[in-house]
């Protein structure tokens, strides 16, 4: 894909959604961190249902740590891998208190030292909470980057590095959210909604789903 096409793709994304953001609900960087840890292999909807009950009761590292495993688990037990996530969140809270004055660190290195935080989670925090032009490559972005031809790659790190290289600077801050939302709602895994896609003429996917639905005849 050439530079002109890529610029047009992100121009259209911006025109359609000038201020994209995460669908996770949060008020502070710490709340976002907890929500992103919970969102691994889970939907944003299920995480929001849990945090709407959790955060009014415990919204700081100290308060969540006081809940302990027995107190925290009931809030998140409907989320996949909740036992592991419970332990990771509590361990993260302990480290934030001991090493970061209860604040979420602003560097990838320090973020990735927190239990339950990998590169993708760190990128989400850096981008969404702290305004850095990073891109967290999840399954949606990995699929979209390869399928459309925007930034093909064999693994998530390769796709991330290519995206940061080829996306024009003016779009990098919001590219993460545009791509996730487009992959989640339009460029779906099994049956992409190509007829509804605002970049269908720019996309280089060879197997576009352009079938029209024929209305049933009146009886």
C-alpha positions as CSV (number, residue, x, y, z in Angstrom):
1,X,0.0,0.0,0.0
2,X,1.3,3.4,-0.9
3,X,1.6,6.5,1.2
4,X,-1.3,8.3,-0.5
5,X,-3.7,5.5,0.2
6,X,-2.7,5.3,3.9
7,X,-3.1,9.1,4.3
8,X,-6.6,8.9,2.7
9,X,-7.6,6.0,5.0
10,X,-6.8,7.9,8.2
11,X,-8.2,11.1,6.8
12,X,-11.5,9.3,6.4
13,X,-11.3,7.8,9.8
14,X,-10.7,11.2,11.3
15,X,-13.6,12.8,9.4
16,X,-16.0,10.1,10.6
17,X,-14.8,10.1,14.2
18,X,-12.7,13.2,15.1
19,X,-12.1,12.2,18.8
20,X,-12.0,8.5,19.2
21,X,-11.3,6.9,22.6
22,X,-11.4,3.6,24.4
23,X,-14.8,2.0,25.2
24,X,-13.5,1.1,28.6
25,X,-15.0,3.3,31.3
26,X,-12.5,5.0,33.6
27,X,-11.8,8.3,35.4
28,X,-8.1,8.0,36.3
29,X,-5.0,6.4,34.9
30,X,-5.2,3.8,37.7
31,X,-8.8,2.9,36.9
32,X,-7.8,2.5,33.2
33,X,-4.9,0.3,34.2
34,X,-7.2,-2.0,36.2
35,X,-9.7,-2.1,33.3
36,X,-7.1,-2.9,30.7
37,X,-5.7,-5.8,32.9
38,X,-9.2,-7.1,33.2
39,X,-9.9,-6.8,29.4
40,X,-7.4,-9.4,28.4
41,X,-9.4,-12.2,26.7
42,X,-12.6,-10.4,27.7
43,X,-15.0,-7.9,26.2
44,X,-15.0,-4.2,27.1
45,X,-18.7,-4.6,27.9
46,X,-18.0,-7.3,30.5
47,X,-15.2,-5.2,32.1
48,X,-17.4,-2.1,32.3
49,X,-20.2,-4.1,34.0
50,X,-17.6,-5.2,36.6
51,X,-15.9,-1.8,37.1
52,X,-19.2,0.1,37.4
53,X,-19.6,-1.8,40.7
54,X,-15.9,-2.0,41.7
55,X,-14.7,1.6,41.3
56,X,-17.4,3.3,43.5
57,X,-16.2,0.9,46.3
58,X,-12.5,0.9,45.5
59,X,-10.8,3.2,43.0
60,X,-7.2,3.5,44.4
61,X,-4.4,1.0,44.9
62,X,-4.9,1.2,48.7
63,X,-8.6,0.6,48.6
64,X,-8.3,-2.4,46.2
65,X,-5.5,-3.9,48.2
66,X,-7.6,-3.7,51.3
67,X,-10.3,-5.7,49.6
68,X,-7.9,-8.6,49.3
69,X,-8.5,-11.6,47.1
70,X,-11.7,-12.5,48.9
71,X,-13.1,-9.0,48.5
72,X,-12.0,-8.3,45.0
73,X,-13.0,-11.6,43.4
74,X,-16.8,-11.2,43.6
75,X,-16.6,-8.0,41.5
76,X,-14.8,-9.6,38.6
77,X,-15.7,-13.3,38.8
78,X,-17.8,-13.2,35.6
79,X,-14.7,-12.1,33.6
80,X,-12.5,-14.7,32.1
81,X,-9.3,-15.7,34.0
82,X,-10.6,-13.7,37.0
83,X,-8.6,-15.6,39.6
84,X,-5.3,-14.8,37.8
85,X,-6.4,-11.2,37.2
86,X,-7.4,-10.8,40.9
87,X,-3.9,-11.8,41.9
88,X,-2.2,-9.6,39.3
89,X,-4.3,-6.6,40.2
90,X,-3.5,-7.0,43.9
91,X,0.2,-7.5,43.2
92,X,0.2,-4.4,40.9
93,X,-1.5,-2.3,43.6
94,X,1.2,-3.4,46.1
95,X,4.0,-2.4,43.7
96,X,2.3,1.0,42.8
97,X,2.2,1.8,46.5
98,X,5.7,0.7,47.3
99,X,7.6,1.9,44.3
100,X,5.5,4.6,42.6
101,X,3.7,6.6,45.4
102,X,0.4,5.0,44.3
103,X,0.7,6.5,40.8
104,X,0.7,4.7,37.5
105,X,4.2,5.0,36.0
106,X,4.6,6.9,32.7
107,X,7.3,4.7,31.1
108,X,6.9,1.4,29.2
109,X,9.7,-0.2,31.1
110,X,8.1,0.5,34.5
111,X,4.6,-0.4,33.3
112,X,5.8,-3.8,32.0
113,X,7.2,-4.6,35.4
114,X,3.7,-4.6,36.8
115,X,2.0,-8.0,37.1
116,X,-0.5,-8.6,34.3
117,X,0.9,-5.8,32.2
118,X,2.6,-6.7,28.9
119,X,3.5,-4.6,25.9
120,X,0.0,-4.2,24.6
121,X,-1.4,-3.1,28.0
122,X,1.5,-0.7,28.5
123,X,0.8,0.8,25.0
124,X,-2.8,1.3,25.9
125,X,-1.9,3.2,29.1
126,X,0.7,5.3,27.4
127,X,-1.6,6.3,24.6
128,X,-4.9,6.7,26.3
129,X,-3.9,7.9,29.7
130,X,-0.8,9.9,28.9
131,X,-1.3,10.9,25.3
132,X,1.7,9.2,23.7
133,X,1.4,8.2,20.0
134,X,1.7,4.5,20.6
135,X,-0.3,1.7,19.1
136,X,-1.4,-1.4,21.1
137,X,-1.8,-4.2,18.5
138,X,-4.6,-6.5,19.6
139,X,-6.3,-9.2,17.5
140,X,-8.5,-6.6,15.7
141,X,-5.6,-4.3,14.7
142,X,-3.4,-7.3,13.7
143,X,-6.1,-8.6,11.4
144,X,-6.9,-5.2,10.0
145,X,-3.3,-4.2,9.3
146,X,-2.7,-7.5,7.4
147,X,-6.1,-7.7,5.7
148,X,-6.2,-4.2,4.3
149,X,-2.5,-4.0,3.5
150,X,-1.9,-1.0,5.7
151,X,1.0,-2.7,7.6
152,X,1.3,-6.4,7.0
153,X,3.4,-8.4,9.5
154,X,3.9,-11.9,10.9
155,X,3.5,-11.0,14.5
156,X,2.1,-8.1,16.7
157,X,5.4,-6.5,17.3
158,X,6.2,-6.3,13.6
159,X,2.8,-4.9,12.8
160,X,3.2,-2.3,15.6
161,X,6.6,-1.2,14.3
162,X,5.3,-0.9,10.8
163,X,2.2,1.0,11.8
164,X,4.3,3.5,13.7
165,X,6.6,3.9,10.6
166,X,3.9,4.2,7.9
167,X,1.1,6.2,9.6
168,X,1.5,9.9,9.1
169,X,2.5,11.7,12.3
170,X,-0.7,13.8,12.5
171,X,-2.8,10.6,12.8
172,X,-0.6,8.5,15.2
173,X,-2.2,9.7,18.4
174,X,-5.7,8.4,17.5
175,X,-4.8,5.6,15.0
176,X,-4.9,3.0,17.8
177,X,-8.6,3.7,18.5
178,X,-9.6,4.2,14.9
179,X,-8.2,0.8,14.0
180,X,-9.6,-1.1,16.9
181,X,-13.1,0.3,16.4
182,X,-13.0,-0.4,12.7
183,X,-11.8,-3.9,13.3
184,X,-14.4,-4.5,16.0
185,X,-17.5,-3.2,14.2
186,X,-16.8,-3.2,10.5
187,X,-13.8,-5.3,9.4
188,X,-14.9,-8.3,11.5
189,X,-13.0,-11.5,11.5
190,X,-15.4,-13.9,10.0
191,X,-17.6,-11.7,7.8
192,X,-16.3,-8.2,7.2
193,X,-19.0,-5.6,6.5
194,X,-17.3,-4.4,3.3
195,X,-20.6,-2.8,2.0
196,X,-20.6,-0.5,5.1
197,X,-16.8,0.2,5.1
198,X,-15.7,3.8,4.5
199,X,-12.3,2.7,3.1
200,X,-13.5,-0.2,1.0
201,X,-12.1,1.4,-2.2
202,X,-8.7,1.8,-0.6
203,X,-8.5,-1.6,1.1
204,X,-6.3,-4.2,-0.6
205,X,-8.2,-7.2,0.7
206,X,-8.7,-9.5,-2.3
207,X,-11.8,-11.3,-0.8
208,X,-14.1,-8.4,-0.1
209,X,-17.6,-9.2,1.0
210,X,-19.6,-7.1,-1.4
211,X,-22.7,-9.3,-1.7
212,X,-25.9,-7.3,-1.8
213,X,-28.9,-8.5,0.2
214,X,-31.8,-9.1,-2.1
215,X,-35.1,-8.0,-0.5
216,X,-37.9,-10.7,-0.3
217,X,-40.6,-10.2,-3.0
218,X,-44.0,-9.0,-1.8
219,X,-46.5,-11.8,-1.5
